[in-house]
């Protein structure tokens, strides 16, 4: 009976994790589609206006909308990473309960039965430490880079609209984009550290 209850809870967590991942991937796809459509729209507007007159205002409007949508998407992606770790911790704890019922199962499990930071890392990757590559290749980094580029374009365009030289506007846009990426990475890391600090392991690795 205990095993059935644990299995039911495990499947519930798996379903919730899958739904969350599916939802956030859809959100990312929608945002990237909007960015692509927005840039194509600016191209058509530029051709129609000769890149003069009302083109500057239209460009700022489109980029502002994309930047706001990107920020909303980035918040959701970062929250999803936090939720995903939450599900991993919960399932690790359930594996510990399985081992309490049958200790011999341990040699068949690759995923960890420890609900601490080390156990989380083991469950995310079974074989070896991958360094920074999971972060650099993550959905969080993708959305942070795209959003930072949009912000850089927005601020650079606004700088040019205020009468600055093109070179100055480009430098300002690049600086804003780089700073935005760094701030996004620090934000994501702070979310991770706060989540780890809030853990109260029942079955720690050591």
NUKOLBA-472131 format. One line per field, with one value per atom (N, C-alpha, C): residue number from 1; x, y, z; atom name; residue in three letters. Coordinates in nm, 3 decimals, decimal comma. Atoms other than C-alpha are relative to their C-alpha. Example, Ala and Ser with C-alpha at 12.3 -4.5 7.8 and 13.67 -1.06 7.14 Angstrom:
# residues 2
nr 1:1:1:2:2:2
px 0,089:1,230:0,090:-0,082:1,367:-0,077
py -0,119:-0,450:0,120:-0,119:-0,106:0,109
pz 0,000:0,780:0,000:-0,006:0,714:0,073
atom N:CA:C:N:CA:C
rest ALA:ALA:ALA:SER:SER:SER
END
This chain:
# residues 206
nr 1:1:1:2:2:2:3:3:3:4:4:4:5:5:5:6:6:6:7:7:7:8:8:8:9:9:9:10:10:10:11:11:11:12:12:12:13:13:13:14:14:14:15:15:15:16:16:16:17:17:17:18:18:18:19:19:19:20:20:20:21:21:21:22:22:22:23:23:23:24:24:24:25:25:25:26:26:26:27:27:27:28:28:28:29:29:29:30:30:30:31:31:31:32:32:32:33:33:33:34:34:34:35:35:35:36:36:36:37:37:37:38:38:38:39:39:39:40:40:40:41:41:41:42:42:42:43:43:43:44:44:44:45:45:45:46:46:46:47:47:47:48:48:48:49:49:49:50:50:50:51:51:51:52:52:52:53:53:53:54:54:54:55:55:55:56:56:56:57:57:57:58:58:58:59:59:59:60:60:60:61:61:61:62:62:62:63:63:63:64:64:64:65:65:65:66:66:66:67:67:67:68:68:68:69:69:69:70:70:70:71:71:71:72:72:72:73:73:73:74:74:74:75:75:75:76:76:76:77:77:77:78:78:78:79:79:79:80:80:80:81:81:81:82:82:82:83:83:83:84:84:84:85:85:85:86:86:86:87:87:87:88:88:88:89:89:89:90:90:90:91:91:91:92:92:92:93:93:93:94:94:94:95:95:95:96:96:96:97:97:97:98:98:98:99:99:99:100:100:100:101:101:101:102:102:102:103:103:103:104:104:104:105:105:105:106:106:106:107:107:107:108:108:108:109:109:109:110:110:110:111:111:111:112:112:112:113:113:113:114:114:114:115:115:115:116:116:116:117:117:117:118:118:118:119:119:119:120:120:120:121:121:121:122:122:122:123:123:123:124:124:124:125:125:125:126:126:126:127:127:127:128:128:128:129:129:129:130:130:130:131:131:131:132:132:132:133:133:133:134:134:134:135:135:135:136:136:136:137:137:137:138:138:138:139:139:139:140:140:140:141:141:141:142:142:142:143:143:143:144:144:144:145:145:145:146:146:146:147:147:147:148:148:148:149:149:149:150:150:150:151:151:151:152:152:152:153:153:153:154:154:154:155:155:155:156:156:156:157:157:157:158:158:158:159:159:159:160:160:160:161:161:161:162:162:162:163:163:163:164:164:164:165:165:165:166:166:166:167:167:167:168:168:168:169:169:169:170:170:170:171:171:171:172:172:172:173:173:173:174:174:174:175:175:175:176:176:176:177:177:177:178:178:178:179:179:179:180:180:180:181:181:181:182:182:182:183:183:183:184:184:184:185:185:185:186:186:186:187:187:187:188:188:188:189:189:189:190:190:190:191:191:191:192:192:192:193:193:193:194:194:194:195:195:195:196:196:196:197:197:197:198:198:198:199:199:199:200:200:200:201:201:201:202:202:202:203:203:203:204:204:204:205:205:205:206:206:206
px 0,082:0,000:0,086:-0,089:0,281:0,066:-0,064:0,452:-0,095:0,098:0,131:-0,020:0,016:0,088:0,120:-0,122:0,450:0,004:-0,001:0,417:-0,100:0,101:0,099:0,053:-0,059:0,275:0,111:-0,109:0,574:-0,054:0,059:0,358:-0,064:0,057:0,179:0,107:-0,111:0,512:0,054:-0,047:0,625:-0,094:0,098:0,302:0,008:-0,009:0,332:0,127:-0,127:0,696:-0,010:0,014:0,613:-0,088:0,090:0,325:0,068:-0,071:0,541:0,102:-0,101:0,821:-0,065:0,070:0,577:-0,052:0,055:0,416:0,108:-0,105:0,742:0,067:-0,056:0,879:-0,092:0,096:0,561:0,014:-0,018:0,610:0,126:-0,125:0,969:-0,019:0,024:0,861:-0,084:0,084:0,592:0,082:-0,082:0,840:0,096:-0,095:1,099:-0,072:0,079:0,828:-0,037:0,034:0,719:0,120:-0,122:1,078:0,028:-0,023:1,121:-0,101:0,105:0,788:0,019:-0,022:0,871:0,110:-0,111:1,202:-0,037:0,047:1,041:-0,092:0,091:0,771:0,078:-0,083:1,037:0,064:-0,057:1,196:-0,100:0,103:0,868:-0,031:0,027:0,802:0,113:-0,115:1,153:-0,004:0,009:1,101:-0,110:0,112:0,767:0,029:-0,026:0,898:0,135:-0,135:1,247:0,089:-0,073:1,372:0,009:0,007:1,271:-0,139:0,131:0,981:-0,043:0,059:0,767:0,064:-0,065:0,996:0,061:-0,064:1,187:-0,098:0,101:0,872:-0,055:0,051:0,742:0,101:-0,104:1,075:0,006:-0,004:1,080:-0,122:0,122:0,720:0,008:-0,012:0,783:0,102:-0,106:1,107:-0,042:0,047:0,943:-0,096:0,093:0,662:0,075:-0,079:0,913:0,080:-0,078:1,126:-0,088:0,092:0,825:-0,043:0,038:0,711:0,117:-0,118:1,067:0,025:-0,018:1,087:-0,098:0,101:0,762:0,038:-0,040:0,886:0,120:-0,119:1,222:-0,035:0,044:1,052:-0,060:0,064:0,846:0,103:-0,104:1,152:0,081:-0,077:1,346:-0,081:0,085:1,051:-0,016:0,012:1,019:0,122:-0,122:1,381:-0,005:0,016:1,306:-0,101:0,102:0,992:0,053:-0,054:1,178:0,090:-0,085:1,435:-0,085:0,092:1,147:-0,053:0,049:1,006:0,110:-0,112:1,350:0,025:-0,020:1,393:-0,109:0,111:1,049:0,014:-0,014:1,117:0,122:-0,114:1,459:-0,042:0,046:1,288:-0,086:0,082:1,041:0,089:-0,092:1,332:0,059:-0,049:1,465:-0,104:0,107:1,127:-0,006:-0,004:1,148:0,112:-0,114:1,489:-0,027:0,039:1,343:-0,083:0,083:1,093:0,082:-0,083:1,353:0,140:-0,135:1,719:0,076:-0,069:1,827:-0,022:0,026:1,681:0,109:-0,098:1,968:0,094:-0,097:2,202:-0,061:0,066:1,942:-0,035:0,040:1,886:0,119:-0,100:2,092:-0,031:0,040:1,895:0,019:-0,034:1,975:-0,123:0,103:1,774:0,027:-0,035:1,928:-0,065:0,075:1,724:0,077:-0,081:2,013:0,060:-0,055:2,215:0,078:-0,076:2,448:-0,092:0,097:2,152:-0,070:0,062:1,991:0,092:-0,095:2,306:0,017:-0,013:2,333:-0,119:0,120:1,975:-0,002:-0,003:2,025:0,101:-0,097:2,332:0,068:-0,041:2,430:0,150:-0,135:2,789:0,112:-0,114:3,019:-0,043:0,027:3,036:0,021:-0,009:2,967:0,041:-0,043:3,084:-0,112:0,097:2,909:-0,083:0,069:2,786:-0,152:0,146:2,433:-0,063:0,053:2,385:0,011:-0,021:2,534:-0,092:0,089:2,314:-0,145:0,135:1,999:-0,100:0,106:1,666:0,009:-0,017:1,736:0,099:-0,102:2,052:-0,050:0,054:1,877:-0,092:0,097:1,593:0,067:-0,072:1,832:0,078:-0,078:2,052:-0,092:0,092:1,760:-0,062:0,059:1,595:0,101:-0,105:1,925:0,028:-0,020:1,971:-0,114:0,114:1,620:0,012:-0,019:1,691:0,110:-0,108:2,018:-0,046:0,054:1,839:-0,093:0,093:1,571:0,073:-0,073:1,812:0,088:-0,081:2,045:-0,084:0,090:1,752:-0,048:0,043:1,630:0,112:-0,115:1,979:0,018:-0,011:1,994:-0,113:0,115:1,645:0,018:-0,026:1,768:0,108:-0,096:2,028:0,144:-0,138:2,336:0,054:-0,064:2,585:-0,022:0,022:2,534:0,099:-0,102:2,863:-0,030:0,033:2,758:-0,121:0,120:2,415:0,033:-0,039:2,576:0,072:-0,075:2,816:-0,094:0,096:2,534:-0,085:0,081:2,321:0,075:-0,082:2,604:0,024:-0,025:2,685:-0,125:0,126:2,319:-0,027:0,024:2,292:0,091:-0,094:2,605:-0,037:0,039:2,497:-0,127:0,126:2,150:0,025:-0,033:2,298:0,061:-0,066:2,519:-0,102:0,102:2,228:-0,095:0,088:2,009:0,067:-0,073:2,279:0,008:-0,005:2,318:-0,136:0,136:1,941:-0,030:0,023:1,920:0,079:-0,082:2,206:-0,055:0,057:2,042:-0,124:0,118:1,720:0,043:-0,050:1,917:0,054:-0,058:2,110:-0,108:0,108:1,793:-0,078:0,071:1,623:0,080:-0,086:1,920:0,006:-0,007:1,941:-0,127:0,126:1,575:-0,024:0,017:1,623:0,016:-0,012:1,567:0,006:-0,012:1,704:-0,043:0,037:1,549:0,101:-0,096:1,802:0,122:-0,116:2,126:0,103:-0,102:2,417:0,105:-0,103:2,653:-0,057
py -0,121:0,000:0,126:-0,117:0,243:0,022:-0,011:0,167:0,060:-0,055:0,244:0,149:-0,142:0,575:0,081:-0,068:0,670:0,010:0,000:0,571:0,100:-0,098:0,778:0,142:-0,133:1,081:0,026:-0,014:1,019:0,035:-0,028:1,012:0,138:-0,134:1,326:0,108:-0,095:1,508:0,000:0,009:1,381:0,073:-0,066:1,503:0,152:-0,144:1,844:0,058:-0,046:1,874:0,007:0,004:1,777:0,115:-0,109:2,026:0,135:-0,127:2,307:0,022:-0,012:2,235:0,028:-0,020:2,215:0,143:-0,136:2,545:0,104:-0,102:2,736:-0,008:0,013:2,596:0,066:-0,067:2,718:0,151:-0,144:3,061:0,050:-0,040:3,075:0,004:0,005:2,972:0,119:-0,115:3,241:0,128:-0,122:3,508:0,009:-0,002:3,409:0,028:-0,028:3,411:0,147:-0,142:3,759:0,087:-0,077:3,885:-0,004:0,015:3,747:0,082:-0,074:3,892:0,151:-0,142:4,227:0,057:-0,047:4,257:0,004:0,000:4,160:0,119:-0,115:4,421:0,130:-0,120:4,685:0,013:-0,004:4,589:0,052:-0,048:4,642:0,148:-0,141:4,969:0,088:-0,077:5,084:0,019:-0,012:5,011:0,097:-0,088:5,191:0,146:-0,138:5,498:0,053:-0,041:5,506:0,019:-0,010:5,472:0,145:-0,139:5,832:0,025:-0,039:6,015:-0,082:0,072:5,793:-0,136:0,130:5,490:-0,010:0,002:5,584:-0,028:0,020:5,603:-0,143:0,136:5,276:-0,102:0,092:5,104:-0,003:-0,006:5,224:-0,069:0,063:5,110:-0,152:0,146:4,761:-0,058:0,051:4,716:0,007:-0,011:4,838:-0,114:0,112:4,583:-0,132:0,124:4,306:-0,010:0,001:4,407:-0,036:0,031:4,395:-0,146:0,142:4,058:-0,091:0,078:3,931:-0,006:-0,002:4,040:-0,094:0,090:3,860:-0,146:0,137:3,548:-0,043:0,034:3,561:-0,029:0,026:3,584:-0,139:0,132:3,276:-0,112:0,101:3,084:-0,019:0,010:3,164:-0,068:0,065:3,065:-0,149:0,141:2,741:-0,080:0,070:2,650:-0,028:0,018:2,699:-0,111:0,103:2,485:-0,138:0,128:2,213:-0,060:0,048:2,189:-0,047:0,040:2,169:-0,141:0,133:1,867:-0,106:0,094:1,702:-0,035:0,024:1,743:-0,094:0,083:1,593:-0,144:0,137:1,292:-0,070:0,060:1,238:-0,051:0,041:1,224:-0,127:0,121:0,967:-0,122:0,113:0,751:-0,048:0,039:0,757:-0,086:0,080:0,626:-0,139:0,132:0,347:-0,086:0,074:0,251:-0,042:0,042:0,244:-0,128:0,120:-0,013:-0,119:0,107:-0,212:0,054:-0,054:-0,114:-0,058:0,063:-0,353:0,071:-0,072:-0,120:0,102:-0,107:0,126:-0,021:0,025:-0,043:0,009:-0,014:-0,008:0,145:-0,139:0,366:0,086:-0,100:0,622:0,133:-0,125:0,920:-0,009:-0,003:1,028:-0,017:0,009:0,948:0,102:-0,103:1,246:0,133:-0,122:1,565:0,126:-0,119:1,812:0,046:-0,055:2,015:-0,104:0,104:1,726:-0,101:0,093:1,497:0,058:-0,067:1,752:-0,008:0,002:1,773:-0,141:0,138:1,395:-0,039:0,033:1,362:0,072:-0,074:1,631:-0,058:0,064:1,451:-0,113:0,119:1,097:-0,025:0,051:1,070:0,086:-0,082:1,366:0,146:-0,143:1,736:0,066:-0,061:1,937:0,147:-0,139:2,273:0,097:-0,106:2,577:-0,029:0,025:2,413:-0,013:0,005:2,333:0,138:-0,136:2,699:0,073:-0,071:2,833:-0,049:0,055:2,602:-0,009:0,013:2,645:0,094:-0,089:2,799:0,136:-0,127:3,063:0,090:-0,079:3,175:0,047:-0,037:3,172:0,121:-0,109:3,395:0,125:-0,116:3,621:0,071:-0,060:3,676:0,071:-0,062:3,743:0,126:-0,117:3,979:0,113:-0,102:4,161:0,067:-0,058:4,208:0,096:-0,087:4,351:0,129:-0,119:4,587:0,089:-0,077:4,691:0,075:-0,066:4,764:0,114:-0,104:4,960:0,124:-0,114:5,177:0,066:-0,057:5,220:0,083:-0,074:5,327:0,128:-0,121:5,568:0,103:-0,090:5,714:0,070:-0,058:5,765:0,099:-0,089:5,919:0,134:-0,123:6,175:0,085:-0,079:6,292:-0,042:0,046:6,094:-0,055:0,055:5,986:-0,151:0,144:5,632:-0,083:0,076:5,513:0,001:-0,011:5,641:-0,087:0,080:5,477:-0,149:0,141:5,144:-0,040:0,030:5,158:-0,008:0,001:5,244:-0,127:0,120:4,959:-0,126:0,117:4,705:-0,007:-0,003:4,816:-0,043:0,036:4,790:-0,150:0,143:4,441:-0,085:0,077:4,315:0,009:-0,017:4,462:-0,079:0,073:4,310:-0,150:0,143:3,963:-0,033:0,023:3,991:0,006:-0,013:4,110:-0,120:0,116:3,826:-0,124:0,115:3,570:0,009:-0,018:3,717:-0,026:0,022:3,712:-0,150:0,144:3,348:-0,072:0,064:3,253:0,027:-0,032:3,434:-0,084:0,086:3,238:-0,141:0,134:2,913:-0,008:0,003:3,000:0,013:-0,015:3,110:-0,130:0,128:2,783:-0,103:0,096:2,577:0,031:-0,039:2,776:-0,035:0,030:2,703:-0,150:0,146:2,324:-0,046:0,065:2,119:-0,151:0,140:1,778:-0,100:0,111:1,468:-0,113:0,106:1,237:0,059:-0,065:1,433:-0,099:0,087:1,294:-0,041:0,030:1,313:0,028
pz 0,000:0,000:0,000:-0,005:0,087:-0,136:0,131:-0,244:-0,103:0,093:-0,435:0,022:-0,031:-0,256:-0,048:0,044:-0,327:-0,153:0,146:-0,693:-0,056:0,044:-0,729:0,013:-0,020:-0,584:-0,101:0,096:-0,811:-0,139:0,130:-1,123:-0,004:-0,008:-1,007:-0,019:0,015:-0,977:-0,143:0,138:-1,317:-0,096:0,086:-1,478:0,016:-0,025:-1,314:-0,062:0,058:-1,421:-0,152:0,145:-1,778:-0,050:0,038:-1,795:0,008:-0,018:-1,662:-0,110:0,105:-1,909:-0,135:0,127:-2,200:-0,011:0,001:-2,102:-0,024:0,013:-2,073:-0,137:0,134:-2,401:-0,103:0,088:-2,571:0,013:-0,022:-2,413:-0,070:0,066:-2,540:-0,151:0,145:-2,890:-0,046:0,035:-2,892:0,000:-0,007:-2,783:-0,117:0,112:-3,043:-0,133:0,121:-3,311:-0,008:-0,003:-3,202:-0,032:0,030:-3,212:-0,150:0,144:-3,563:-0,080:0,071:-3,676:0,017:-0,024:-3,515:-0,086:0,082:-3,696:-0,149:0,139:-4,027:-0,024:0,010:-3,964:-0,013:0,008:-3,904:-0,138:0,135:-4,235:-0,102:0,092:-4,421:0,022:-0,031:-4,239:-0,052:0,048:-4,323:-0,151:0,145:-4,692:-0,041:0,033:-4,691:0,032:-0,044:-4,510:-0,043:0,036:-4,653:0,122:-0,127:-4,294:0,049:-0,046:-4,231:0,059:-0,051:-4,072:0,120:-0,113:-3,855:0,027:-0,022:-3,886:0,139:-0,132:-3,569:0,112:-0,103:-3,359:-0,006:0,017:-3,504:0,053:-0,046:-3,434:0,152:-0,146:-3,074:0,060:-0,051:-3,025:-0,008:0,017:-3,165:0,096:-0,089:-2,969:0,146:-0,139:-2,648:0,034:-0,022:-2,683:0,011:-0,004:-2,756:0,129:-0,125:-2,457:0,119:-0,111:-2,223:-0,003:0,012:-2,357:0,035:-0,034:-2,326:0,149:-0,145:-1,964:0,068:-0,057:-1,884:-0,025:0,033:-2,063:0,084:-0,076:-1,885:0,146:-0,137:-1,545:0,010:-0,002:-1,631:-0,014:0,020:-1,754:0,128:-0,124:-1,437:0,109:-0,100:-1,220:-0,029:0,038:-1,415:0,041:-0,043:-1,344:0,150:-0,144:-0,976:0,030:-0,019:-1,001:-0,039:0,044:-1,191:0,108:-0,108:-0,913:0,118:-0,106:-0,666:-0,025:0,033:-0,849:0,013:-0,011:-0,864:0,147:-0,144:-0,486:0,053:-0,048:-0,424:-0,048:0,051:-0,648:0,059:-0,070:-0,491:0,137:-0,133:-0,154:-0,009:0,018:-0,287:-0,025:0,022:-0,407:0,132:-0,132:-0,053:0,071:-0,060:0,059:-0,064:0,065:-0,202:0,060:-0,055:-0,062:0,144:-0,135:0,288:-0,007:0,016:0,162:-0,049:0,056:-0,033:-0,026:0,016:0,022:-0,120:0,112:-0,254:-0,134:0,125:-0,518:-0,032:0,016:-0,468:-0,117:0,107:-0,715:-0,140:0,130:-0,993:-0,033:0,020:-0,952:-0,042:0,039:-1,145:0,068:-0,062:-1,016:0,151:-0,142:-0,662:0,090:-0,103:-0,351:0,110:-0,098:-0,167:-0,039:0,030:-0,139:0,040:-0,023:-0,102:-0,133:0,124:-0,354:-0,079:0,069:-0,433:-0,067:0,058:-0,490:-0,122:0,116:-0,723:-0,121:0,111:-0,934:-0,057:0,047:-0,952:-0,087:0,077:-1,074:-0,135:0,126:-1,338:-0,098:0,090:-1,476:0,074:-0,073:-1,381:0,001:0,022:-1,501:0,058:-0,041:-1,431:0,011:-0,010:-1,349:-0,136:0,132:-1,664:0,005:-0,011:-1,531:-0,033:0,031:-1,675:-0,124:0,127:-1,997:0,013:-0,010:-1,867:0,009:-0,012:-1,778:-0,133:0,126:-2,101:-0,111:0,102:-2,308:0,041:-0,056:-2,102:-0,067:0,047:-2,195:0,067:-0,070:-1,932:-0,071:0,068:-2,111:-0,137:0,131:-2,449:0,012:-0,011:-2,334:0,054:-0,054:-2,139:-0,110:0,109:-2,446:-0,099:0,097:-2,682:0,059:-0,065:-2,433:0,013:-0,013:-2,377:-0,134:0,133:-2,752:-0,034:0,026:-2,780:0,081:-0,082:-2,490:-0,057:0,060:-2,652:-0,124:0,119:-2,980:0,037:-0,044:-2,795:0,050:-0,057:-2,598:-0,106:0,107:-2,896:-0,096:0,089:-3,116:0,065:-0,071:-2,850:0,006:-0,003:-2,822:-0,135:0,134:-3,198:-0,027:0,021:-3,197:0,071:-0,074:-2,944:-0,065:0,074:-3,194:0,014:-0,016:-3,096:-0,132:0,119:-3,361:-0,005:0,011:-3,497:0,080:-0,074:-3,344:0,149:-0,143:-3,002:0,033:-0,023:-3,033:0,001:0,005:-3,127:0,128:-0,123:-2,831:0,119:-0,111:-2,592:-0,003:0,013:-2,727:0,040:-0,034:-2,696:0,150:-0,145:-2,340:0,076:-0,066:-2,238:-0,014:0,022:-2,393:0,089:-0,082:-2,215:0,148:-0,141:-1,880:0,030:-0,021:-1,923:0,012:-0,009:-1,984:0,135:-0,129:-1,676:0,113:-0,106:-1,460:-0,001:0,009:-1,589:0,059:-0,055:-1,502:0,152:-0,146:-1,153:0,062:-0,048:-1,110:0,006:0,002:-1,214:0,108:-0,102:-0,984:0,140:-0,132:-0,691:0,027:-0,017:-0,751:0,039:-0,031:-0,749:0,142:-0,134:-0,433:0,108:-0,097:-0,255:0,015:-0,005:-0,347:0,077:-0,070:-0,227:0,149:-0,140:0,096:0,077:-0,067:0,167:0,017:-0,011:0,137:0,145:-0,130:0,450:-0,026:0,042:0,345:0,109:-0,088:0,500:-0,015:0,028:0,336:-0,071:0,063:0,275:-0,051:0,059:0,074:0,102:-0,102:0,372:0,138
atom N:CA:C:N:CA:C:N:CA:C:N:CA:C:N:CA:C:N:CA:C:N:CA:C:N:CA:C:N:CA:C:N:CA:C:N:CA:C:N:CA:C:N:CA:C:N:CA:C:N:CA:C:N:CA:C:N:CA:C:N:CA:C:N:CA:C:N:CA:C:N:CA:C:N:CA:C:N:CA:C:N:CA:C:N:CA:C:N:CA:C:N:CA:C:N:CA:C:N:CA:C:N:CA:C:N:CA:C:N:CA:C:N:CA:C:N:CA:C:N:CA:C:N:CA:C:N:CA:C:N:CA:C:N:CA:C:N:CA:C:N:CA:C:N:CA:C:N:CA:C:N:CA:C:N:CA:C:N:CA:C:N:CA:C:N:CA:C:N:CA:C:N:CA:C:N:CA:C:N:CA:C:N:CA:C:N:CA:C:N:CA:C:N:CA:C:N:CA:C:N:CA:C:N:CA:C:N:CA:C:N:CA:C:N:CA:C:N:CA:C:N:CA:C:N:CA:C:N:CA:C:N:CA:C:N:CA:C:N:CA:C:N:CA:C:N:CA:C:N:CA:C:N:CA:C:N:CA:C:N:CA:C:N:CA:C:N:CA:C:N:CA:C:N:CA:C:N:CA:C:N:CA:C:N:CA:C:N:CA:C:N:CA:C:N:CA:C:N:CA:C:N:CA:C:N:CA:C:N:CA:C:N:CA:C:N:CA:C:N:CA:C:N:CA:C:N:CA:C:N:CA:C:N:CA:C:N:CA:C:N:CA:C:N:CA:C:N:CA:C:N:CA:C:N:CA:C:N:CA:C:N:CA:C:N:CA:C:N:CA:C:N:CA:C:N:CA:C:N:CA:C:N:CA:C:N:CA:C:N:CA:C:N:CA:C:N:CA:C:N:CA:C:N:CA:C:N:CA:C:N:CA:C:N:CA:C:N:CA:C:N:CA:C:N:CA:C:N:CA:C:N:CA:C:N:CA:C:N:CA:C:N:CA:C:N:CA:C:N:CA:C:N:CA:C:N:CA:C:N:CA:C:N:CA:C:N:CA:C:N:CA:C:N:CA:C:N:CA:C:N:CA:C:N:CA:C:N:CA:C:N:CA:C:N:CA:C:N:CA:C:N:CA:C:N:CA:C:N:CA:C:N:CA:C:N:CA:C:N:CA:C:N:CA:C:N:CA:C:N:CA:C:N:CA:C:N:CA:C:N:CA:C:N:CA:C:N:CA:C:N:CA:C:N:CA:C:N:CA:C:N:CA:C:N:CA:C:N:CA:C:N:CA:C:N:CA:C:N:CA:C:N:CA:C:N:CA:C:N:CA:C:N:CA:C:N:CA:C:N:CA:C:N:CA:C:N:CA:C:N:CA:C:N:CA:C:N:CA:C:N:CA:C:N:CA:C:N:CA:C:N:CA:C:N:CA:C:N:CA:C:N:CA:C:N:CA:C:N:CA:C:N:CA:C:N:CA:C:N:CA:C:N:CA:C:N:CA:C:N:CA:C:N:CA:C:N:CA:C:N:CA:C:N:CA:C:N:CA:C:N:CA:C:N:CA:C:N:CA:C:N:CA:C:N:CA:C:N:CA:C:N:CA:C:N:CA:C:N:CA:C
rest UNK:UNK:UNK:UNK:UNK:UNK:UNK:UNK:UNK:UNK:UNK:UNK:UNK:UNK:UNK:UNK:UNK:UNK:UNK:UNK:UNK:UNK:UNK:UNK:UNK:UNK:UNK:UNK:UNK:UNK:UNK:UNK:UNK:UNK:UNK:UNK:UNK:UNK:UNK:UNK:UNK:UNK:UNK:UNK:UNK:UNK:UNK:UNK:UNK:UNK:UNK:UNK:UNK:UNK:UNK:UNK:UNK:UNK:UNK:UNK:UNK:UNK:UNK:UNK:UNK:UNK:UNK:UNK:UNK:UNK:UNK:UNK:UNK:UNK:UNK:UNK:UNK:UNK:UNK:UNK:UNK:UNK:UNK:UNK:UNK:UNK:UNK:UNK:UNK:UNK:UNK:UNK:UNK:UNK:UNK:UNK:UNK:UNK:UNK:UNK:UNK:UNK:UNK:UNK:UNK:UNK:UNK:UNK:UNK:UNK:UNK:UNK:UNK:UNK:UNK:UNK:UNK:UNK:UNK:UNK:UNK:UNK:UNK:UNK:UNK:UNK:UNK:UNK:UNK:UNK:UNK:UNK:UNK:UNK:UNK:UNK:UNK:UNK:UNK:UNK:UNK:UNK:UNK:UNK:UNK:UNK:UNK:UNK:UNK:UNK:UNK:UNK:UNK:UNK:UNK:UNK:UNK:UNK:UNK:UNK:UNK:UNK:UNK:UNK:UNK:UNK:UNK:UNK:UNK:UNK:UNK:UNK:UNK:UNK:UNK:UNK:UNK:UNK:UNK:UNK:UNK:UNK:UNK:UNK:UNK:UNK:UNK:UNK:UNK:UNK:UNK:UNK:UNK:UNK:UNK:UNK:UNK:UNK:UNK:UNK:UNK:UNK:UNK:UNK:UNK:UNK:UNK:UNK:UNK:UNK:UNK:UNK:UNK:UNK:UNK:UNK:UNK:UNK:UNK:UNK:UNK:UNK:UNK:UNK:UNK:UNK:UNK:UNK:UNK:UNK:UNK:UNK:UNK:UNK:UNK:UNK:UNK:UNK:UNK:UNK:UNK:UNK:UNK:UNK:UNK:UNK:UNK:UNK:UNK:UNK:UNK:UNK:UNK:UNK:UNK:UNK:UNK:UNK:UNK:UNK:UNK:UNK:UNK:UNK:UNK:UNK:UNK:UNK:UNK:UNK:UNK:UNK:UNK:UNK:UNK:UNK:UNK:UNK:UNK:UNK:UNK:UNK:UNK:UNK:UNK:UNK:UNK:UNK:UNK:UNK:UNK:UNK:UNK:UNK:UNK:UNK:UNK:UNK:UNK:UNK:UNK:UNK:UNK:UNK:UNK:UNK:UNK:UNK:UNK:UNK:UNK:UNK:UNK:UNK:UNK:UNK:UNK:UNK:UNK:UNK:UNK:UNK:UNK:UNK:UNK:UNK:UNK:UNK:UNK:UNK:UNK:UNK:UNK:UNK:UNK:UNK:UNK:UNK:UNK:UNK:UNK:UNK:UNK:UNK:UNK:UNK:UNK:UNK:UNK:UNK:UNK:UNK:UNK:UNK:UNK:UNK:UNK:UNK:UNK:UNK:UNK:UNK:UNK:UNK:UNK:UNK:UNK:UNK:UNK:UNK:UNK:UNK:UNK:UNK:UNK:UNK:UNK:UNK:UNK:UNK:UNK:UNK:UNK:UNK:UNK:UNK:UNK:UNK:UNK:UNK:UNK:UNK:UNK:UNK:UNK:UNK:UNK:UNK:UNK:UNK:UNK:UNK:UNK:UNK:UNK:UNK:UNK:UNK:UNK:UNK:UNK:UNK:UNK:UNK:UNK:UNK:UNK:UNK:UNK:UNK:UNK:UNK:UNK:UNK:UNK:UNK:UNK:UNK:UNK:UNK:UNK:UNK:UNK:UNK:UNK:UNK:UNK:UNK:UNK:UNK:UNK:UNK:UNK:UNK:UNK:UNK:UNK:UNK:UNK:UNK:UNK:UNK:UNK:UNK:UNK:UNK:UNK:UNK:UNK:UNK:UNK:UNK:UNK:UNK:UNK:UNK:UNK:UNK:UNK:UNK:UNK:UNK:UNK:UNK:UNK:UNK:UNK:UNK:UNK:UNK:UNK:UNK:UNK:UNK:UNK:UNK:UNK:UNK:UNK:UNK:UNK:UNK:UNK:UNK:UNK:UNK:UNK:UNK:UNK:UNK:UNK:UNK:UNK:UNK:UNK:UNK:UNK:UNK:UNK:UNK:UNK:UNK:UNK:UNK:UNK:UNK:UNK:UNK:UNK:UNK:UNK:UNK:UNK:UNK:UNK:UNK:UNK:UNK:UNK:UNK:UNK:UNK:UNK:UNK:UNK:UNK:UNK:UNK:UNK:UNK:UNK:UNK:UNK:UNK:UNK:UNK:UNK:UNK:UNK:UNK:UNK:UNK:UNK:UNK:UNK:UNK:UNK:UNK:UNK:UNK:UNK:UNK:UNK:UNK:UNK:UNK:UNK:UNK:UNK:UNK:UNK:UNK:UNK:UNK:UNK:UNK:UNK:UNK:UNK:UNK:UNK:UNK:UNK:UNK:UNK:UNK:UNK:UNK:UNK:UNK:UNK:UNK:UNK:UNK:UNK:UNK:UNK:UNK:UNK:UNK:UNK:UNK:UNK:UNK:UNK:UNK:UNK:UNK:UNK:UNK:UNK:UNK:UNK:UNK:UNK:UNK:UNK:UNK
END
